[in-house]
Amino acid sequence: MYQYSLNSFLSVFEYSVKSSQTNIKLNKRLQSIINTLTYQIYCYGTTGMFEKHKLLYSFLITIQIELDQQIINYNQIDFFLKGNLLLDKTLTIKTKPIFNWLTYDAWHHCLYLTKNFPEKFQNLLINIQENHYEWKQWIEYEQPENFFLLPKPYNNLLNDFERLMLLRCFCQNRIIFAINNYITKIMGEKYIIPPIIYFDSIFEQSTSQIPIIFILSPGSDPTNDIQKLAERKNHIRKINIENNTTGNDEQKCLRILAMGQGQEKFALQALHTAQYQGTWLLLQNCHLLLSFLNELEKELEISTKSHPDFRLWMTTEPIEKFPIGLLQKSYKVVIEPPSTLKLNLRSTFINLNLQIFTESDHPAYPCMIFILAFFHAIILDRRKYDKIGWSCIYDFNESDFHVSVDILKSYLNMSLERGSLEIQWPTLRYLIGEVIYGGRVIDSYDRRIIHTYMKEYFGDFVFDYFQPFHFFIDTNKSLKYDYFIPELRDFLSAKQRWLLREANISIEPQIEYNFEKFLPEKISNLFQNNLEKLTVDINQIEYRQMDYQFLSKNVLFNQFFHYSIFRDLYLAYIDQLPLYNPPDILGLHANAEINYLTKTAYEIYSMMLDIQPEQHDIEDSSSREQFILSLIDDILQQIPPKKDLNIIKQKFKQFLTPLTIVLIQEIQRFNLLTSIMWKSINELKQALNGQINFSFQLDEINKYLYHGQIPLLWRSYTPQTKKSLGNWIEHFQRRNQQYDTWINNGELKIINLSGLHVPESYLAAIIQIAARKNRWPLDKVTFYTNVTKWQNIDDVDESIQGIYLIEGLYLEGAGWDIENHCLIEQSNKQLIQMMPLIKIIPIETHRFNMNNYLQTPVYVTSDRRNAMGAGLVFEANLDSKKDLSHWILNGICLLLNTD
């Protein structure tokens, strides 16, 4: 969607020349134009960019300027993006010091720095070994990107980008903050603060010839803002559309048309009418009718006499096939939902009509709206944490919240009509959690998260006066995170009363101090008022005194006021919340933030590699070919010869078990992979040597190898993985060793499921063997898991005859206590933990009962599973001393592979 024309650039250039500061000295005048143009290009670009790309855009501008000034070079950028790509890690293993805080990957990257950038890093390895305490202190510091703890002489020796290179070796999770600091120092703080999107400003920069395209992300909709803009611009005229004459009927000059099948004719008619009359036209969901957009582009090109007041507004989801010509000539604006809990809450209440608060008289109604808004904000904020938050991407939006409010209002009013204040919690939990929000969720483990939030937030306990309810309260007093349901009585103290003044709320003294005296009468009037609204005979309703003792005094106090004041109260409360919230508030561990930041850093590396030029000069092209040829020779040494299936089948002919069949199928797939690798890598070598022509496929393989990535051709024949080329080759070797051991020694006592192409087939074979042995019906057999205390085969202290053990599983989102045999909290900065050996125990389905254990999904990679369900292998059973809801909200899972 990022397409820009030369005309767009020229318009920005002309504006920059006009708006830049004038100066009689040519050099200063040119510098002023350059500075203004650079910033205007940044502003123009970021307006039409998604949030995740804005930092990358600023970074690209910064490094390009530094490249032009020859402060940095492409070799430094290559290292920053790729790290050390050498496949042979023998030297790394031999020379790495025995420091627990120093990882093999970090040392591997440092070896590359020392060898390829000796001017600054020649003594880096020696310095780390001699001053290991200082290096450890710097790496474990909360903000190593500030570099003031960086050991001497590197604290003064390195320039800004070289510091980024060094940080990349040790602290991937702090790279985003380091990039921010780097941009701020070189370009200024304004280059990391994207301009705020004001609809008035968009209107001023638009013309009748330039359509405005809103690129939407899940949960965003600019329709209300465009309508409000039309009202602000007094865009209401008396028009009679039928006879094109001025009439007496007041007609809004903004027409909204939702695109879809069969809407082409109506859209063109609306376009011609709007162009002639000078009205506005909003075409929604244009991605649903791509065929019409080409016709629309032609109509806009031939229409040169549009009314100057005419504006064409369009909304679309990001889509590759959107017409390039229309994108290039348009003014693009990306609309995204708020990115933090506070902003999500604020957006919800600002867009909430005051009338909604008056549609129920139930004392708990305003509080319930706030609980629902908080729940809505929580599930939106979880999206930020990628797969730990939600396994799939869901389009939760404001319509879900508004429908849920309607359900809430209906059931509270029904209770009042029955003469009761009772809240139907089970019904509300089901309708809101399972139907409205849960209806969008396709993953069963994600649905489990929503179900857990509903149990945590929806119940009589939220109105307990003696044990006040908090969504989250931090025990660390320095952070002061406290999220609760704001009630009027919470802010009556002199210390807190400022919030009531901020919300413009005044309370009469007699109500403030003696409200309990008036409660019975107030409750009675509430009951009578709701009886009068009934259309049925009042005499048919069994009268009983309203029970209100289960509601807290804070809630009952609310009914002495008009409920419309609560929107202002909630907004005043939300405004004093911290802008950024820790992941703990969502139920996630603090390490989720580290995981999110690390993945964001790798996304920046990947996106920058995609847009980097293939070669920078002739000398670079030559060195690139030499690097690829050297890499090819390394890979060829790692590819084993094909395994002879006939010999394997002959060897196991007398002992053909389900596991043997699994082995044969695995070898077939592995042989196919090695054949593809061998053929493609040799063809690439011939092409680089000029013996054959480069094909598109070979060119693609060449590109991926140079960037240290697995070629797409190989990926289609290998199990799902997120590893880099070097780490994948290591894993490839371990797979080969496991197959060889299986072939030579027979059935394995312990197996690593990540070494299998289809791990599910191995588990299915275990069930088949158990069913045959015990004469169980195959469709009535399942299995459960038991985590042992053994870390490897050497720790096994009992007979494992007939027992199936798996190794190499990694726990994400929690830690494991080997001694107490249960889940525990993660250690800080430890994102995953290697699990002990796990037993697979077949059992008949009717005997299976693991109610006190957490059913934990086991995925192939940290991508978990996609919308189609691919990626889930099986469920493991993990014991816990804590309530299971704690671990469900933590998003814990087991992984076969690390990244």
N, C-alpha and C positions, 0 to 999 in steps of 0.2 A: 504493500500500500504506500510505500515511501517513494513516490514518483514526483519529480519536479521538472518544470520546463525552463528553458532559457529565459522566457518572458517573465516567469516568476522571479528568477534571480535578478533580472534587470530592474524589476519594480522595487525590489529590496535595495538594490544598488542606488537607484535614483533617490529613494527615501533617505538613505544613509548620507549621500552627498549633501542633500538639503538640510538634514538635521544635525550634521556634525559641526563641531565648533570651528568657526572661521579663524584664520590667522594669516597675516601678511607674509610670513616666512613659509616658503614652499615645503620644506621638510616637515615642519610642525603641522602644516595643513594636511599633507599627505598622511602623516601618522594619525591625525585626528580622524580622517576618513577611514583609514584601515581599522582603527579601533572600533569606530561606530559600526562599520560594515560587518566586522567579525561578530560583534554582539547581536546585531540585527539578524544575521544569518543563524546564530544560535537560537534566538527567540522564535524566528519564523519556523525553524526546523522542529524545535521541541513542542510547539503548539500542536503539530500533527503527529506526535510520537507517543508511544506507550511509555508509561513510567519506567519500565524495566530497561528501556533503551536510552533514556535521557542522559544517564551518567556515562554510558558508553559513548554517546555523541560528543559530550564535553571532553572526554578523555581523548577521542580521536582528533578533535580540533587542537588540543594541547600538544599531543605528541607530534602532530604534523608541523606545527609551528616550531617545535624544538628540533625536528629533523631538518627543516629549512635553514635553521640557524646553526646546524651542525653541532648541536650540543649533545645529541644522542645519535645512534646509528641503527640500522636495521638488524644487525646481529644482536644488539641488546634487546630490541623488541621481540625478536624470535625467541630468545631465551625466556623472556618474561611470559610469553604466551605458551611455550611448549615445555620449558624445563629441560632436563637432560634426557635425550631420546635414546641414548645408547642402550642396546639390548643386553650386552654383557655386563653383569653386575658383580663379577668376580672380585674386581678391585675394590668395589664398595664394601663388600662383605669382609674382605681381608683387612682393610685399613680402618674401618669404623671403630672409634673409641667405645668403651663399654660405659656409656652414660645412658641411664633410663630415659632421660628427657630428650635425647637425640635419636630421631628415627632414621631408618635406612634411607628413606626417600630424601630427607633433608641432607644427609651426608652425600648422597648420590648427586644431588643438584650442586652442592658445594664443590665437589670434584670438578664439575664442568666449569664453574666460575673460575676456579684456580687455573685450569688449563687454557681456557679460551679468552679470559680477560685478566692477564697477569699484571697489567699496569696497576690495577687497584686491588686485586684479590690474590696475588701470588702467595702471600703468607697467611691466607684465611684459615687453612686447615691447622697449621701450627698454632695460630692464635686461639682457635677454638679449644684445642687440647690443653694449652697452657693456662688459659683464662676461663676454664669451663664454668666456674661459679658465676662469673659476670654474664656469660652467654646464657646460662640457665635462668638467671634473674631477669634478663631482658625478655626472653621468650615467654616466661610465665607471668610477666607483667600484664595487667589488664589492657593496657593500650600500647603495645609495642610499636605501633605505627608512629608514635610521637618521637621515637628514636633517641630521646635524651638519656636513656639507660644503655644505649648501644655501646659495647666495649670500645675502648681506644685501640687503634687510631681511627676506626671506621666511623666514629661519630662526627669527625671533621673531614675525613679523607674523601668521602663519597659525595657525588652530586645527588640531586633529588631522585632521578630515575634509577640510578645505581642502588639507592636505598630500597626502592621498590623491588629491584631484582633480588636483593638480599632477603627482604621480608618474604618474598615468594617461596624461598627455600624452606622457611620454618613455620610461618603462620598464614596459611591460606585463608582462614576465617577473618583475618584483619585486613585483607587486601582492599576491600571496598572502602573502608575508612581511610586507608593509605592513599588510594586514588583520589578521594575527596580532598585530602590535605594537599596532594600534589597539584591538583587543578587549582585549588584556592591560592597556593603560593605562586604559581606561574601566571594564571589568568585573572585571579580575583574571585572573591566569594560569590559574585553574581552569576558565575558560570556553573555553580552547583545548586542554584536556587531557580528552578524554571519559572517563567512568568506565569502569574495566575490568569486563568482564562476568564475574562469578563465578556459577557455577551454583547454589551454595548460597544466594546472595542472591536469585536468580530464584525459587528454591523458596520462600523465606521470604515473598516478596511475592505469591505465588500462593495461590489457594484452589481448592476443588473446583468452584466455579462459574465460574472464570476460566480458559479454555484458554490455553496458552502456545504461540504460533506463532513458529517460527524461519524467518526469511526468508533464504534461502540465496543465495550467489553461487558462481560456478564454483570448484570445488576445496575447498568447505567442507562439513562433515558433523558435526553435533553428537551423533550416535548414541553414540559411545564415551563422551563426557562425561556423557550422560544415564545410561548404564549404570553408570559409576563413581559418579555421584551416588546412584543407587539403592543401591549397595553401601555407600556412606558413611552413608546414612540408615538402615542396617540394614533395608532394605525387602525382607527375605526371610522368608517365613512358610510354615508347613506348611499347604497348602490342597489340598483335593480338589475340583477344579472341577466334576467330573461330578455329584456328589451334594450339593454345597454344604456339606460337612461337613469338619471338620478331620481330616486324615489324617496318614500318616507320611512321605509323599513331599515332599521339599523343592522348592518351586516358586518361582521368581523372580516377584515381583509387578510386573514390567515386561514387557508384551507388545508386541512390535514387529510392525507390519503395514504392508507396502508396498502403497500404493494403486495401482489400475489397473482395467482393465475387468473387471467381474464380482466385484469385491471389496466392493460395497456391503453385501451381506447379512452377510458375515463381520465387517465393520467395525462394523455396528450391534450384532451379537451381542456382540462384544468390548467395545463401549462399555457396554452394559447390565450385562454381567458385572463390568466394572471399577467401575462406579458402585455396584453392590450390595456387592461384596467389599472396596472401598477399595484397589484396585490401580491401577497406572499403565498408561496406554495411549499408545503412540507410533505415530501415523499418518504414514508417510513419503510424500513426493512427492504432496501433496494437490492440486497444480496439475494432475495428470493425470486427476482425477476431479471436475471442478467441479460437475457435476450433483448429486453426493452431498453437497457442502458445504452446499447450501441445506437439504437434509433434516437434516443434522447440526445446523445452526443451530436448527431447530425442536425437535429432540430436546433440545438443551441448555436451551432456553427453558422447556420443560414439565417438565423434571426438576428438582424443588426439594428432593428428599430424598436427594441423593447422599451417600455415605459421606464423612466429612471428610478421609480419607486419599486419596481419589480425585484423580488428576491426569491431565489430557489434554494431551499434548504433540503438536505437529503441525509438520511441515516442508513448506515450499513454495518454489518459485522466485517472484520478483516477477512478478505477472500482474495485468492491469487488471481482469479479470472476477471476481476473488476477492470473495465476498459481503461487502458493506460492513458489515452488521450483525455478522458474525462478527469482522471486523477491529476494530470499535469496542469490542467487549466483551472482547477478548483482551489479553493481555500480549505485546507484540511484541518480538522480539529478532532483530537482524540478525547473522548469522554470516558472517564473511569470512575468507579465508585470510590469513596474515601478509603484510605489505606490503614487507618488505626481505629481502635475501639472508640475513642473519644469522638473522632470525626464521624464515624458511622452513627453513633448515638445522636449526635447533634443534627446530622442530616435527616435522620428519621423524624425528630420532633419539629424541626423547622418546616418540613413538608407535611406535617400532620395538621389537618383542619381542626380549628378550635371547636367546631360543632361536634366532633367525635366524642369529646370529653363530656358532653351534656346528654348523650344518648342512653345513659344508664344511671340510675340513682343508687346503685349498690355501693356501700362504703369502700369496698376493696377495688372498685373499678379503675380508678387512676393508678393505684399501685400495680394492678395486673397489667395495665398498658405498659408501665415502665419495665416490669419483668419481661414481658414479651419483646420489648424494644432491645433490652439487654441481651436476651437470647438471640435475637436477630443479628445484633452487632457481633456477638461472639462467633457465630457460625460463618459470618462474612470474614472476620479477621483470621480465622483458621486457614483460609485459602493462602495467606501469605507464606505459610510454612510448608508449602508444596505437599509432598506425599505423606509427611507426618501429620499434617492437618487433615487432608482428605485424599483418599486414594484416587479419586476421579475429580474432574472439574465440574462443579454444579452451578447452575444459573439461578442462585437464590437472588430475589429482588424485592422491591418495595411492595409489589402486588401480593407476595406471600404474607408479608406483615399485615397489610390492610385486610385481607381475607380472614386472617387469624383474629384480628381485632373484632371483626363482625361476628365471628363464632363466639368469641369471649363475651361480647355484649349480649348476644342472644341468650346464652346459657345463664348469665347473671340475672338478666331480666326475667327469665323463666323461674328462677329461684324466688325472686321477689314476688312474682305473681302467685306463687304457692304459699306465700307467707313465711318464707325462710330466707336466711342469709347464707345458707350452706352453698359451698362451691363444688361443682361436679368435677373434681380433679381428674379421675380416671378418664372421663369422656373428653375433657379438654386435652389431656396428654395424648390421647389417641388421635383426635381430629387434627390437632396442630402438629404434633410430632410425627405421626405415622402417615397422615393423609396429605396435609398441606406441604410441609417441608420434606417429610419422608417420601412423598410421592415423586420428588425429583431425584431421589437417591437410588442408584442402581446397585451399589456395592453393599453387601450385607454387614460388613464391618463398619462402614460409614453410617449405616442406619443404626447400628448399635451405639455409635457415639451420640447421635441425636436423641435416641431413647434415654441415654444416660443423662444428658443435659436436662431433659424433661423431668426426670426423677429428682435431679438436684435442685431445680428451680420452681417446680410446680407442686405445691403441697401445703397443707395447713401450717407447716413449720416456718414458712416465710413470714407469718404473722404472729409468731411467738414473742410475747412481750418480755418474758423473763430471760429468754435466750435469743437476743436479736440476731436476725439473719444477715449474713454478709455473703455477697457473691464471691468476694475474695478479700482477705485482709493479710497484709504482710507482717510477719513477726519481726522482721528487721526494721527497727524504728527509723533508721536513716532514710529508707526509701519512702515510707509513709503512703503505701498503696492501700486504700480502703474503698471498696466498692460495695455500696449497700442501696436499699430502696429509700430514697429521700422522702421523709414525712415532715409535715409542717412542725410537729412537736419536737423534731430533732434539732430545730434551729431557733428555739425560743430562748436559749441561753444568751447572755450578753456577748459571749465570744463568737457565737455562730449567727447572731441575729442579722449581721451584715448581708447574709445571703437572701433573707426575706426582703430587705430593703432593695437589694439588687433586682429581685423579681417583682418589686413594687406591690408587695403583699402586706396588708395591715390586719392586725388581729385585735378584736375588742377584749379588754381586760376580763370581763365577766365570763367570756367564752374560754379565754386562756386558762383561768384559774378554777372555774366552776363548771366546766363542760359536762362532767359526769352527772351533775345534778339534773341536767336537761336531757340526758340520754334516753330514759324510758319514753318520754314524750316524743322525742325526735324519732325514735324507732317506730313508735305507734303511728305517727304521721306518715312515715315512709311506707309502712304497710298499707294504710288507707289510700294513699295516693296511687299506689300500684294496683290496688283492687279496682279503683275507678276506671283504670285503663282497660280492664277486661271486657270482652264482648260476651262472655258467658254469664249465666246467673250467679250472682255472688253467694246466694244461699246454698248453691250446690258445692261450694268450697268449704272444706272442713277448717274452721278457724282454730288457730293455736297461737300462742304467744311466741313472737320471734325470739329465737335463741341467738344471742350475739356474744356470749361469753368467750367463744373460741377465737374471736377476733381481738387483736391487741388494741389497747387504748389509742395508740398512734393512728390506727386505721379508722377507728370510730370517730376520732377527732376530725377526720377529713370531711365528714358529711355536714359539718356546720358551715361549709364554704361552697361557693359555686365551683364546680369541678374544672371550669375553663382556666382557673388560675394555676392549675397544676402544670400546664405546659411551660409557663414562665418559670415556675419553681424548678422543674426538671432541667430546663435549659441553663438556669443559673447554677445549678449543681454540676451539670456536665462541663460548663466552662471552667470550673475550678479543678477538674480532673487533669492529671498529667497528659501531655500530648502523646507520648509514647508509653506503651504498656509492655511489661515483661510477658513472656509466654506463659508464666505461671498462672496468670489470670484466666487463660483458656483451658487450664488443666494440664498444660504441657510442661516438660522439664526445661530449665534454663538452657540446657544443651541444644534444644530445638533451634534457638537463635543462632548458635554456632553452626549447626547443620545448614540452616537457611543461608547464612552468610558465605559458607564454603561453596555451596552449590551455585550461589549467585556469582562468585568469583570465577568458577569454571565455566559458567554460561558466558561471561564476558570474554574469557579466553577463546571459547568456541566461536562466538559471533565475530570477534576481531579477526580470527584466522580465516573465516569465510569471506571477509571483505578485503583482506590483504592482497596486494598485487602478487602474481605468481613469481615474478622475478624482478629484481630492481635494476640490474645492469648486466652486461656480458660476463663480467668477472663473477658475479653472483650466480649466473646461470651455470657456469662451469663448475663452481664449487658445489652447487646444488646437485648436479649430476654425479659428481664424485661421492657425495654423501649418500645419495640413493643407491648407487652401486655397492658401496660399502655395507649399507643396511641390507641390501638384497643378499649379499654373501652371508651375513650373519643369520638371516632368516632361513636360508637354504640349509645351513648347518643344523638348524633346530627342527626341520621337518623330517620325521622318521619315515622309513620305507613303509609301503603298504603292508598290512598284515594279511597273511594268507588265510582266507576264510575256510578253504577246503581242509587245511591242516587242523584248524580250530574245531570244525564240525566233526572231523574224524576222531580228534582227541576226546571230545565229550559225547561221542556217539552212544556209549553205554550208560551215560549219566545225564540224559537229556531232561533237565528240570526247567521249570518256568524261569529261574534265574539264568540258566544257560541260554535260553532263548533271548532274554534281555541282553546278555553279553553279545550274542551274534548280531542282534539288531544295532547295538551301539557301535560295534566294529564296522558294520556296513556304513553307517553315517560318518564315522571317523575317517574311514578310507576315502569316502567321497570328498570330505573336507581337505584332506592332505593332497588328493589329486588336483583339486581346484587350485589350492595354494601353489603347488609345484608348477602346474602349467602356467598360471597367470604370472608368477614371479619370474619364470624363465623367459616368457614372452616379453615382459617389461625390460628385462636385461638385454634381450636382443634389440628391442626398439631403441634403448639408450645408446647401444653400440652402433646404431645405424643399419642393422641387418634387416629389420622389417619396419614397416610404417606404424606410426602410433594410431591406434584406434581410440574411440571415445572412452571405451572401458579401460584401456591401458593408461590413458591420460588421467582418468579418475583415480586409478590405483596409485599412480605416481604422486598425485596430489595428496592423497590420504597418508601414504607412507612418509612423505616429507613433513607432514604436520604431526606425525606420531600417532595417527589414528588407524583403526581397523578399516580396511576397504569394505565398501558396501557389498561387493561380490562375496567376500568371505563371511560377512555377517549373516547372509542368507543361508549359510550352511553350518552355522555354529549356534550353540545355545545363546539365549539372551544374555547380554553383558553390557556393562558401562565402563569397562576397563580401557585404559590407554593401550596402545600397541605393545609397549614393553611389558606391562603387567599381564596383558592377555597372552603373550608368548610364554611367559612363565607358567601361567595357568594351563596353557596348551601342553606344556611339557609334563606338568603334574597329571593331567588327564591321561597322557600316553603311558606314564609310569604305572598308573592305577590299572589300565587295561592290560599291560604286560604282566603285572603281578597276578591279576585275575586269570589270565590265560595260563601262566606257568604254575600257579599254586592252587588253582581251583577256586571255589567260592570264597569270597573275602570275609574275614571275621569282622572287619570294620570297613565301611564304605563312605566315601565323600560324595554326597549327592550332587555337588556342584560339578563333579567330574563326569557326569552323565548327560547325554544329550536330552533324554526324556526321563527325568528322575521319577515321574509318576509311574512309569512302567515297572521300576524296581519295587516300589511299594505294592503295586498290584500283584506282582509275582509272589511277594511274601504272603499276601492274603490267600492266594491260590494254594500255596504249599500248606498253609495252616488248615485250609478247608479240606484238602485231600487227606491230610494226616488225621484230623479229628472227625472226618466225615460230617462236616458242617455244610449246610446249603450255602453256595458261594454268595448269593445275594443277601444272606443274613450274617455276613462277616464284616467286621471293620477292624480297626486297630486303635490303640492309644499309646501315648509315649510316656516314658519315665526318665527324667534327667538323673544320671548317675553322678557319683563323686569322682569318676575317673577322667583325667584330662587327655590321656592317650593310652595306647595299648600296653605300655609298660606299667601303668598304674592298676591294671585289672588284677584283682586279687581273688577271683572266684571263677569257676568254670563258666564259659560262655558258649558251650555246646548247644546248638539250636536257638541261640539268642542272636538277634540282628541289631547291630550297633551302627549308628551314623555319627560322623564327625564333621567338623568344619562349618557348623552353624554359628551365625553371629546374631546377638541380641541387640536390637535397636529400640531406644525409648525407655529402657530400664537396665538395672544391673542384676546379677545373679549371685546369691550367697551360697557358696558350695557347702559350707558347714551346716547351715540351717535349712538348706534345700528349698529356697524360696526366692521370690522376686524381691529386690531392694531398689532404692533410689540409685540412679547413675552417679558415678563420680564426676565432678566438674571436668569438662573438656574431654571426657571419654565418651565418644559418640556411639561406639559399638563395643561389645564384649564377646570374646570367643566363649562359646558354651562348652561344658564338659560333654563327654560321650552321651548319646541319647539312645535308650532302648526303644525298639519298635515291637509292640506286643499285640498280636492278633487276638480278637475276642469276638464272641457272638454279640450281635447287635442288641438283643434284649437284655444282656448282662452289662451293657456299657452304661456307666454312671459316673460322670466326672463333674458333678454340679459345683463342687467346691474349688475347682480348678479353672484358670482362665484359658478359654479356647483361643489360642494364639496362632494367627495365620503365618505360614512359612512361604516366603516369596523367593523368586530366583534372584532379583536384584532390588536395590533401593527404590526403583521405579514402581515397586509393588505390582499391582495388576491394573490393566487398562480397562476401558469401558466394555470391552468384549470379554473380560474375565481372564485374559491370558496373563500368566505370571504367578498365579497361586498354585502351590504344589500340594500342601496338605495342612492340617491343623495339628499343632502340638499342645500338650496339656501342661501348663506351668502352675505351680503352687504359689500361694500368696498369703501373707499374714494380714495384709491390708485389704480393705474393701476392693472388690474387682473393678468398681467404677473408676477408681483412681488410675488404674493401669489402662483402662479403655480410653479415657480422655488423654492419656499420655501417648496414645497411638502406637503402642508397642507391637513389635513383630519380630520374627526371625528371618534371617537372610541367608541364602546359600552362598552369595558372593559379596565381597566388598567392592567398592568403586575403585 
